Amino acid sequence: MKRNFTVRQGALDGVEAFLSVAQHRNFRKAAADLAVTPSAISQAVRTLESRLGAALFIRTTRSVGLTEVGERFLSRAKPAFEELV
């Protein structure tokens, strides 16, 4: 039996930003996908990483990759997020 609940607006922004960056492997493309600025994506991901206490991405000037923690988080967050939205 499914329970009805309300998710506070903005509560999943960091997760949505993370999932988009993980999909595109690019902050700029993730921002375009979500119709926000790259700095908004970066801030949302930094906030999520701070809350989790772990880096989710390996960032270089030319590429973005997932850390081991990021891979584990992706495997759990993606199906959960899809269930919610």
PyMOL commands that set and color helices and strands:
alter all, ss='L'
color gray80, all
select helices_A, chain A and resi 13-24+27-34+38-52+68-84
alter helices_A, ss='H'
color red, helices_A
select strands_A, chain A and resi 57-59+64-66
alter strands_A, ss='S'
color yellow, strands_A
deselect
rebuild
show_as cartoon
